[in-house]
Amino acid sequence: MVHPFHVVIVGGGPTGLTAAIRLKQMAAGKGVEIGVCVLEKGSEMGARILSGAVIDPLAITELIPDWTEKGASLTVDVTEDRASRLVIRLVQRARSLPSRRFMNCSTSAAVMRS
């Protein structure tokens, strides 16, 4: 059995899935239909991703603007932010390093897998 694909992506994690979605979006924007295959060694896409990560959903919102309206069940809104003493001390020591803005709970989401 032959399956013609224009692109084969190895890995169904965030990067592989983002590449596949973006390629399909770009092709559709030019009126072209392409076959994209994503290969994942796990039992399901993203099977090897650890849950509980806290992310800023900006990237997924840019990729799929209506992802929440589509009922994506990948996230649980963060309702509370806390920092332990260890984290506070590490932050105080790291102030001299180049830094990114810290996430706050109003723009963050926790990734949960069922």
N, CA, C and O atoms as a GROMACS GRO file, in nm:
protein
  456
    1MET      N    1   0.085  -0.118   0.000
    1MET     CA    2   0.000   0.000   0.000
    1MET      C    3   0.089   0.124   0.000
    1MET      O    4   0.181   0.136   0.081
    2VAL      N    5   0.062   0.214  -0.089
    2VAL     CA    6   0.141   0.336  -0.102
    2VAL      C    7   0.059   0.455  -0.053
    2VAL      O    8  -0.057   0.471  -0.090
    3HIS      N    9   0.121   0.536   0.032
    3HIS     CA   10   0.056   0.658   0.082
    3HIS      C   11   0.141   0.777   0.040
    3HIS      O   12   0.248   0.799   0.097
    4PRO      N   13   0.097   0.854  -0.058
    4PRO     CA   14   0.178   0.968  -0.102
    4PRO      C   15   0.166   1.086  -0.005
    4PRO      O   16   0.056   1.136   0.021
    5PHE      N   17   0.279   1.130   0.047
    5PHE     CA   18   0.284   1.248   0.133
    5PHE      C   19   0.388   1.343   0.076
    5PHE      O   20   0.491   1.300   0.024
    6HIS      N   21   0.362   1.469   0.088
    6HIS     CA   22   0.460   1.569   0.047
    6HIS      C   23   0.562   1.592   0.158
    6HIS      O   24   0.679   1.618   0.131
    7VAL      N   25   0.517   1.580   0.283
    7VAL     CA   26   0.603   1.605   0.398
    7VAL      C   27   0.577   1.497   0.503
    7VAL      O   28   0.462   1.463   0.531
    8VAL      N   29   0.685   1.444   0.561
    8VAL     CA   30   0.674   1.351   0.674
    8VAL      C   31   0.748   1.414   0.790
    8VAL      O   32   0.865   1.450   0.779
    9ILE      N   33   0.679   1.427   0.903
    9ILE     CA   34   0.737   1.488   1.024
    9ILE      C   35   0.752   1.378   1.128
    9ILE      O   36   0.656   1.305   1.157
   10VAL      N   37   0.871   1.365   1.184
   10VAL     CA   38   0.898   1.264   1.286
   10VAL      C   39   0.883   1.329   1.422
   10VAL      O   40   0.958   1.420   1.458
   11GLY      N   41   0.786   1.281   1.499
   11GLY     CA   42   0.763   1.332   1.634
   11GLY      C   43   0.633   1.408   1.643
   11GLY      O   44   0.614   1.509   1.575
   12GLY      N   45   0.543   1.360   1.728
   12GLY     CA   46   0.413   1.423   1.746
   12GLY      C   47   0.404   1.507   1.872
   12GLY      O   48   0.298   1.518   1.932
   13GLY      N   49   0.516   1.566   1.911
   13GLY     CA   50   0.515   1.658   2.024
   13GLY      C   51   0.478   1.798   1.979
   13GLY      O   52   0.433   1.816   1.866
   14PRO      N   53   0.497   1.896   2.065
   14PRO     CA   54   0.460   2.034   2.031
   14PRO      C   55   0.525   2.086   1.902
   14PRO      O   56   0.458   2.150   1.821
   15THR      N   57   0.652   2.057   1.883
   15THR     CA   58   0.722   2.109   1.765
   15THR      C   59   0.673   2.041   1.637
   15THR      O   60   0.646   2.108   1.538
   16GLY      N   61   0.661   1.909   1.640
   16GLY     CA   62   0.615   1.836   1.522
   16GLY      C   63   0.473   1.873   1.483
   16GLY      O   64   0.443   1.894   1.366
   17LEU      N   65   0.385   1.881   1.583
   17LEU     CA   66   0.246   1.917   1.554
   17LEU      C   67   0.234   2.060   1.504
   17LEU      O   68   0.155   2.089   1.415
   18THR      N   69   0.313   2.150   1.563
   18THR     CA   70   0.313   2.289   1.517
   18THR      C   71   0.359   2.298   1.373
   18THR      O   72   0.300   2.369   1.292
   19ALA      N   73   0.466   2.224   1.340
   19ALA     CA   74   0.515   2.224   1.202
   19ALA      C   75   0.408   2.173   1.106
   19ALA      O   76   0.388   2.230   0.999
   20ALA      N   77   0.340   2.065   1.143
   20ALA     CA   78   0.237   2.009   1.055
   20ALA      C   79   0.121   2.106   1.036
   20ALA      O   80   0.075   2.127   0.923
   21ILE      N   81   0.073   2.164   1.145
   21ILE     CA   82  -0.039   2.259   1.136
   21ILE      C   83   0.000   2.379   1.051
   21ILE      O   84  -0.076   2.422   0.965
   22ARG      N   85   0.119   2.433   1.077
   22ARG     CA   86   0.162   2.554   1.005
   22ARG      C   87   0.180   2.526   0.856
   22ARG      O   88   0.143   2.608   0.772
   23LEU      N   89   0.238   2.410   0.822
   23LEU     CA   90   0.254   2.375   0.681
   23LEU      C   91   0.119   2.367   0.611
   23LEU      O   92   0.103   2.418   0.500
   24LYS      N   93   0.021   2.302   0.674
   24LYS     CA   94  -0.113   2.292   0.615
   24LYS      C   95  -0.177   2.430   0.601
   24LYS      O   96  -0.243   2.458   0.501
   25GLN      N   97  -0.159   2.517   0.702
   25GLN     CA   98  -0.214   2.653   0.695
   25GLN      C   99  -0.151   2.731   0.580
   25GLN      O  100  -0.221   2.798   0.504
   26MET      N  101  -0.019   2.722   0.567
   26MET     CA  102   0.050   2.795   0.461
   26MET      C  103   0.006   2.746   0.323
   26MET      O  104  -0.016   2.826   0.232
   27ALA      N  105  -0.006   2.614   0.308
   27ALA     CA  106  -0.049   2.558   0.179
   27ALA      C  107  -0.192   2.601   0.148
   27ALA      O  108  -0.222   2.639   0.035
   28ALA      N  109  -0.281   2.595   0.247
   28ALA     CA  110  -0.420   2.636   0.226
   28ALA      C  111  -0.429   2.783   0.190
   28ALA      O  112  -0.514   2.822   0.109
   29GLY      N  113  -0.342   2.865   0.247
   29GLY     CA  114  -0.339   3.007   0.216
   29GLY      C  115  -0.303   3.034   0.071
   29GLY      O  116  -0.339   3.138   0.015
   30LYS      N  117  -0.230   2.939   0.010
   30LYS     CA  118  -0.193   2.952  -0.132
   30LYS      C  119  -0.285   2.870  -0.222
   30LYS      O  120  -0.262   2.860  -0.343
   31GLY      N  121  -0.388   2.810  -0.162
   31GLY     CA  122  -0.481   2.730  -0.241
   31GLY      C  123  -0.425   2.596  -0.285
   31GLY      O  124  -0.470   2.541  -0.386
   32VAL      N  125  -0.328   2.544  -0.213
   32VAL     CA  126  -0.264   2.418  -0.248
   32VAL      C  127  -0.297   2.314  -0.142
   32VAL      O  128  -0.295   2.344  -0.022
   33GLU      N  129  -0.327   2.192  -0.185
   33GLU     CA  130  -0.352   2.082  -0.092
   33GLU      C  131  -0.225   1.998  -0.083
   33GLU      O  132  -0.177   1.948  -0.185
   34ILE      N  133  -0.170   1.980   0.038
   34ILE     CA  134  -0.052   1.896   0.055
   34ILE      C  135  -0.083   1.787   0.157
   34ILE      O  136  -0.165   1.804   0.247
   35GLY      N  137  -0.015   1.675   0.140
   35GLY     CA  138  -0.028   1.565   0.234
   35GLY      C  139   0.084   1.574   0.337
   35GLY      O  140   0.202   1.576   0.301
   36VAL      N  141   0.047   1.580   0.464
   36VAL     CA  142   0.145   1.586   0.573
   36VAL      C  143   0.121   1.467   0.664
   36VAL      O  144   0.008   1.444   0.709
   37CYS      N  145   0.225   1.392   0.692
   37CYS     CA  146   0.217   1.277   0.781
   37CYS      C  147   0.303   1.303   0.904
   37CYS      O  148   0.420   1.341   0.892
   38VAL      N  149   0.246   1.283   1.023
   38VAL     CA  150   0.321   1.298   1.148
   38VAL      C  151   0.338   1.159   1.207
   38VAL      O  152   0.240   1.090   1.234
   39LEU      N  153   0.464   1.118   1.227
   39LEU     CA  154   0.495   0.987   1.286
   39LEU      C  155   0.527   1.006   1.434
   39LEU      O  156   0.609   1.090   1.470
   40GLU      N  157   0.463   0.926   1.519
   40GLU     CA  158   0.486   0.934   1.664
   40GLU      C  159   0.505   0.792   1.717
   40GLU      O  160   0.424   0.704   1.690
   41LYS      N  161   0.612   0.770   1.793
   41LYS     CA  162   0.636   0.635   1.844
   41LYS      C  163   0.550   0.602   1.965
   41LYS      O  164   0.534   0.485   1.999
   42GLY      N  165   0.495   0.703   2.031
   42GLY     CA  166   0.408   0.679   2.145
   42GLY      C  167   0.271   0.630   2.102
   42GLY      O  168   0.242   0.623   1.982
   43SER      N  169   0.189   0.596   2.199
   43SER     CA  170   0.055   0.544   2.170
   43SER      C  171  -0.040   0.651   2.116
   43SER      O  172  -0.142   0.618   2.056
   44GLU      N  173  -0.006   0.777   2.137
   44GLU     CA  174  -0.087   0.889   2.088
   44GLU      C  175   0.003   1.010   2.070
   44GLU      O  176   0.115   1.012   2.121
   45MET      N  177  -0.047   1.110   1.998
   45MET     CA  178   0.032   1.231   1.977
   45MET      C  179   0.066   1.294   2.112
   45MET      O  180  -0.021   1.310   2.197
   46GLY      N  181   0.193   1.330   2.128
   46GLY     CA  182   0.235   1.394   2.253
   46GLY      C  183   0.245   1.299   2.370
   46GLY      O  184   0.248   1.344   2.485
   47ALA      N  185   0.250   1.169   2.345
   47ALA     CA  186   0.249   1.070   2.453
   47ALA      C  187   0.368   1.083   2.547
   47ALA      O  188   0.359   1.045   2.664
   48ARG      N  189   0.478   1.136   2.501
   48ARG     CA  190   0.597   1.144   2.585
   48ARG      C  191   0.615   1.280   2.651
   48ARG      O  192   0.720   1.307   2.710
   49ILE      N  193   0.515   1.365   2.642
   49ILE     CA  194   0.521   1.497   2.705
   49ILE      C  195   0.479   1.483   2.850
   49ILE      O  196   0.380   1.417   2.880
   50LEU      N  197   0.553   1.545   2.939
   50LEU     CA  198   0.516   1.543   3.080
   50LEU      C  199   0.403   1.642   3.103
   50LEU      O  200   0.407   1.754   3.052
   51SER      N  201   0.302   1.602   3.179
   51SER     CA  202   0.192   1.693   3.208
   51SER      C  203   0.228   1.780   3.327
   51SER      O  204   0.324   1.752   3.399
   52GLY      N  205   0.152   1.884   3.348
   52GLY     CA  206   0.174   1.974   3.459
   52GLY      C  207   0.258   2.095   3.423
   52GLY      O  208   0.282   2.181   3.508
   53ALA      N  209   0.303   2.104   3.298
   53ALA     CA  210   0.382   2.219   3.256
   53ALA      C  211   0.294   2.344   3.255
   53ALA      O  212   0.175   2.337   3.226
   54VAL      N  213   0.354   2.456   3.287
   54VAL     CA  214   0.281   2.583   3.281
   54VAL      C  215   0.333   2.658   3.159
   54VAL      O  216   0.453   2.679   3.144
   55ILE      N  217   0.241   2.700   3.074
   55ILE     CA  218   0.280   2.766   2.949
   55ILE      C  219   0.206   2.897   2.934
   55ILE      O  220   0.099   2.918   2.990
   56ASP      N  221   0.265   2.984   2.856
   56ASP     CA  222   0.196   3.105   2.811
   56ASP      C  223   0.129   3.065   2.680
   56ASP      O  224   0.199   3.029   2.586
   57PRO      N  225  -0.004   3.071   2.669
   57PRO     CA  226  -0.072   3.021   2.550
   57PRO      C  227  -0.061   3.111   2.427
   57PRO      O  228  -0.134   3.092   2.330
   58LEU      N  229   0.029   3.208   2.429
   58LEU     CA  230   0.044   3.300   2.316
   58LEU      C  231   0.074   3.224   2.186
   58LEU      O  232   0.015   3.255   2.082
   59ALA      N  233   0.165   3.127   2.190
   59ALA     CA  234   0.205   3.056   2.068
   59ALA      C  235   0.088   2.978   2.008
   59ALA      O  236   0.066   2.986   1.887
   60ILE      N  237   0.015   2.905   2.090
   60ILE     CA  238  -0.098   2.828   2.035
   60ILE      C  239  -0.208   2.922   1.987
   60ILE      O  240  -0.279   2.890   1.891
   61THR      N  241  -0.224   3.037   2.052
   61THR     CA  242  -0.325   3.134   2.009
   61THR      C  243  -0.288   3.193   1.874
   61THR      O  244  -0.376   3.218   1.791
   62GLU      N  245  -0.158   3.216   1.850
   62GLU     CA  246  -0.114   3.266   1.720
   62GLU      C  247  -0.132   3.159   1.612
   62GLU      O  248  -0.168   3.191   1.499
   63LEU      N  249  -0.108   3.033   1.647
   63LEU     CA  250  -0.119   2.923   1.551
   63LEU      C  251  -0.265   2.888   1.521
   63LEU      O  252  -0.303   2.872   1.405
   64ILE      N  253  -0.346   2.878   1.626
   64ILE     CA  254  -0.488   2.843   1.612
   64ILE      C  255  -0.568   2.942   1.695
   64ILE      O  256  -0.597   2.916   1.812
   65PRO      N  257  -0.605   3.057   1.637
   65PRO     CA  258  -0.670   3.163   1.714
   65PRO      C  259  -0.797   3.120   1.789
   65PRO      O  260  -0.826   3.173   1.896
   66ASP      N  261  -0.873   3.026   1.733
   66ASP     CA  262  -0.999   2.987   1.798
   66ASP      C  263  -0.989   2.852   1.870
   66ASP      O  264  -1.087   2.779   1.877
   67TRP      N  265  -0.870   2.820   1.922
   67TRP     CA  266  -0.852   2.689   1.986
   67TRP      C  267  -0.941   2.668   2.107
   67TRP      O  268  -0.984   2.556   2.131
   68THR      N  269  -0.970   2.772   2.183
   68THR     CA  270  -1.058   2.754   2.299
   68THR      C  271  -1.203   2.735   2.255
   68THR      O  272  -1.275   2.656   2.315
   69GLU      N  273  -1.245   2.807   2.151
   69GLU     CA  274  -1.380   2.792   2.100
   69GLU      C  275  -1.403   2.654   2.040
   69GLU      O  276  -1.516   2.603   2.039
   70LYS      N  277  -1.296   2.592   1.990
   70LYS     CA  278  -1.307   2.458   1.932
   70LYS      C  279  -1.314   2.350   2.040
   70LYS      O  280  -1.329   2.232   2.010
   71GLY      N  281  -1.304   2.392   2.166
   71GLY     CA  282  -1.318   2.296   2.276
   71GLY      C  283  -1.193   2.218   2.308
   71GLY      O  284  -1.201   2.107   2.361
   72ALA      N  285  -1.075   2.273   2.278
   72ALA     CA  286  -0.951   2.204   2.311
   72ALA      C  287  -0.944   2.180   2.461
   72ALA      O  288  -0.959   2.274   2.540
   73SER      N  289  -0.922   2.057   2.500
   73SER     CA  290  -0.920   2.022   2.641
   73SER      C  291  -0.778   2.001   2.692
   73SER      O  292  -0.756   1.921   2.783
   74LEU      N  293  -0.683   2.071   2.635
   74LEU     CA  294  -0.543   2.052   2.672
   74LEU      C  295  -0.502   2.131   2.794
   74LEU      O  296  -0.398   2.104   2.852
   75THR      N  297  -0.581   2.227   2.834
   75THR     CA  298  -0.537   2.315   2.940
   75THR      C  299  -0.639   2.330   3.051
   75THR      O  300  -0.759   2.308   3.033
   76VAL      N  301  -0.586   2.368   3.164
   76VAL     CA  302  -0.668   2.408   3.278
   76VAL      C  303  -0.617   2.545   3.317
   76VAL      O  304  -0.497   2.564   3.336
   77ASP      N  305  -0.707   2.643   3.328
   77ASP     CA  306  -0.663   2.778   3.363
   77ASP      C  307  -0.594   2.781   3.498
   77ASP      O  308  -0.637   2.715   3.593
   78VAL      N  309  -0.486   2.856   3.506
   78VAL     CA  310  -0.416   2.877   3.633
   78VAL      C  311  -0.494   2.981   3.711
   78VAL      O  312  -0.518   3.091   3.661
   79THR      N  313  -0.534   2.947   3.833
   79THR     CA  314  -0.612   3.040   3.914
   79THR      C  315  -0.532   3.099   4.029
   79THR      O  316  -0.576   3.195   4.092
   80GLU      N  317  -0.416   3.042   4.056
   80GLU     CA  318  -0.335   3.092   4.167
   80GLU      C  319  -0.188   3.074   4.135
   80GLU      O  320  -0.148   2.973   4.077
   81ASP      N  321  -0.107   3.171   4.173
   81ASP     CA  322   0.038   3.171   4.155
   81ASP      C  323   0.103   3.175   4.292
   81ASP      O  324   0.067   3.259   4.374
   82ARG      N  325   0.198   3.086   4.320
   82ARG     CA  326   0.272   3.093   4.445
   82ARG      C  327   0.419   3.065   4.418
   82ARG      O  328   0.452   2.988   4.328
   83ALA      N  329   0.505   3.127   4.494
   83ALA     CA  330   0.648   3.102   4.483
   83ALA      C  331   0.700   3.057   4.619
   83ALA      O  332   0.668   3.117   4.721
   84SER      N  333   0.780   2.951   4.619
   84SER     CA  334   0.838   2.904   4.745
   84SER      C  335   0.960   2.987   4.780
   84SER      O  336   1.009   3.065   4.699
   85ARG      N  337   1.007   2.969   4.902
   85ARG     CA  338   1.127   3.044   4.945
   85ARG      C  339   1.245   3.014   4.855
   85ARG      O  340   1.322   3.104   4.821
   86LEU      N  341   1.260   2.887   4.816
   86LEU     CA  342   1.371   2.850   4.728
   86LEU      C  343   1.362   2.926   4.596
   86LEU      O  344   1.462   2.980   4.548
   87VAL      N  345   1.244   2.931   4.538
   87VAL     CA  346   1.226   3.002   4.411
   87VAL      C  347   1.256   3.150   4.430
   87VAL      O  348   1.323   3.211   4.346
   88ILE      N  349   1.208   3.208   4.539
   88ILE     CA  350   1.234   3.351   4.565
   88ILE      C  351   1.383   3.376   4.578
   88ILE      O  352   1.433   3.474   4.522
   89ARG      N  353   1.456   3.290   4.650
   89ARG     CA  354   1.602   3.308   4.664
   89ARG      C  355   1.672   3.292   4.529
   89ARG      O  356   1.763   3.369   4.498
   90LEU      N  357   1.630   3.194   4.450
   90LEU     CA  358   1.692   3.175   4.318
   90LEU      C  359   1.668   3.296   4.228
   90LEU      O  360   1.757   3.339   4.156
   91VAL      N  361   1.547   3.350   4.233
   91VAL     CA  362   1.515   3.468   4.153
   91VAL      C  363   1.600   3.586   4.197
   91VAL      O  364   1.652   3.660   4.114
   92GLN      N  365   1.615   3.604   4.327
   92GLN     CA  366   1.696   3.714   4.377
   92GLN      C  367   1.841   3.701   4.332
   92GLN      O  368   1.904   3.801   4.297
   93ARG      N  369   1.894   3.580   4.331
   93ARG     CA  370   2.032   3.558   4.287
   93ARG      C  371   2.048   3.571   4.136
   93ARG      O  372   2.156   3.604   4.087
   94ALA      N  373   1.942   3.545   4.063
   94ALA     CA  374   1.950   3.546   3.917
   94ALA      C  375   1.918   3.682   3.856
   94ALA      O  376   1.917   3.695   3.733
   95ARG      N  377   1.893   3.782   3.936
   95ARG     CA  378   1.856   3.913   3.881
   95ARG      C  379   1.963   3.972   3.789
   95ARG      O  380   1.931   4.052   3.701
   96SER      N  381   2.087   3.934   3.808
   96SER     CA  382   2.194   3.988   3.724
   96SER      C  383   2.200   3.919   3.587
   96SER      O  384   2.270   3.966   3.498
   97LEU      N  385   2.127   3.808   3.570
   97LEU     CA  386   2.127   3.736   3.443
   97LEU      C  387   2.024   3.796   3.348
   97LEU      O  388   1.925   3.854   3.393
   98PRO      N  389   2.046   3.784   3.217
   98PRO     CA  390   1.943   3.828   3.123
   98PRO      C  391   1.816   3.748   3.150
   98PRO      O  392   1.823   3.627   3.171
   99SER      N  393   1.702   3.813   3.151
   99SER     CA  394   1.581   3.740   3.188
   99SER      C  395   1.466   3.769   3.093
   99SER      O  396   1.463   3.870   3.024
  100ARG      N  397   1.372   3.678   3.094
  100ARG     CA  398   1.245   3.695   3.022
  100ARG      C  399   1.142   3.738   3.124
  100ARG      O  400   1.162   3.722   3.244
  101ARG      N  401   1.032   3.792   3.077
  101ARG     CA  402   0.928   3.831   3.171
  101ARG      C  403   0.876   3.706   3.240
  101ARG      O  404   0.867   3.600   3.179
  102PHE      N  405   0.843   3.718   3.366
  102PHE     CA  406   0.786   3.606   3.439
  102PHE      C  407   0.640   3.592   3.403
  102PHE      O  408   0.570   3.691   3.383
  103MET      N  409   0.595   3.468   3.395
  103MET     CA  410   0.454   3.445   3.366
  103MET      C  411   0.370   3.482   3.487
  103MET      O  412   0.414   3.469   3.601
  104ASN      N  413   0.250   3.529   3.462
  104ASN     CA  414   0.157   3.548   3.572
  104ASN      C  415   0.030   3.471   3.539
  104ASN      O  416   0.007   3.435   3.424
  105CYS      N  417  -0.051   3.447   3.640
  105CYS     CA  418  -0.163   3.355   3.621
  105CYS      C  419  -0.269   3.410   3.526
  105CYS      O  420  -0.354   3.333   3.480
  106SER      N  421  -0.268   3.537   3.495
  106SER     CA  422  -0.370   3.588   3.404
  106SER      C  423  -0.344   3.549   3.259
  106SER      O  424  -0.435   3.553   3.177
  107THR      N  425  -0.218   3.511   3.226
  107THR     CA  426  -0.188   3.473   3.088
  107THR      C  427  -0.135   3.332   3.077
  107THR      O  428  -0.087   3.294   2.970
  108SER      N  429  -0.141   3.253   3.184
  108SER     CA  430  -0.082   3.120   3.183
  108SER      C  431  -0.188   3.012   3.183
  108SER      O  432  -0.303   3.034   3.221
  109ALA      N  433  -0.147   2.893   3.139
  109ALA     CA  434  -0.234   2.776   3.143
  109ALA      C  435  -0.149   2.656   3.177
  109ALA      O  436  -0.032   2.650   3.138
  110ALA      N  437  -0.203   2.560   3.249
  110ALA     CA  438  -0.132   2.438   3.284
  110ALA      C  439  -0.173   2.329   3.186
  110ALA      O  440  -0.292   2.307   3.163
  111VAL      N  441  -0.073   2.261   3.128
  111VAL     CA  442  -0.101   2.155   3.032
  111VAL      C  443  -0.135   2.027   3.108
  111VAL      O  444  -0.058   1.983   3.193
  112MET      N  445  -0.250   1.970   3.077
  112MET     CA  446  -0.294   1.848   3.145
  112MET      C  447  -0.326   1.743   3.041
  112MET      O  448  -0.391   1.772   2.940
  113ARG      N  449  -0.282   1.620   3.064
  113ARG     CA  450  -0.317   1.509   2.975
  113ARG      C  451  -0.409   1.414   3.048
  113ARG      O  452  -0.391   1.390   3.167
  114SER      N  453  -0.506   1.361   2.978
  114SER     CA  454  -0.595   1.264   3.043
  114SER      C  455  -0.554   1.123   3.006
  114SER      O  456  -0.616   1.027   3.050
   0.00000   0.00000   0.00000
